[in-house]
Amino acid sequence: RQKGLARSGDKRASFNVYSHYWSAGNDKVKAMEWLKYTAELGHGSAQYILAQNYIHNGDTPSAIYWAKRSRDSGYPNGAALVESLENP
């Protein structure tokens, strides 16, 4: 049911599918696919987590992009992350 809602553009359902694959499903590849899809839907927390993943992988430009999207979506920690990435 959650996948169907997610495919229809439901951000919360999409985040739930990501969370399932990340923890309960233990499928990191699918989890990352769903995380990116969820971030593209405009889910602030997903955008923030995606930015953190790009930081971890050394891709600063992508991290800044997703941190800004997170900030612009109103995610509380997004602005601080943008600040820390742009002014290390």
Buried (B, 14 or more C-beta within 10 A) or exposed (E): EBEEBBEEEBBEBBBBBBBBBBEEBEEEEBBBBBBBBBBBBBBBBBBBBBBBBBBEEEBBEBBBBBBBBBBBBEBEBBBEBBEEBEEE
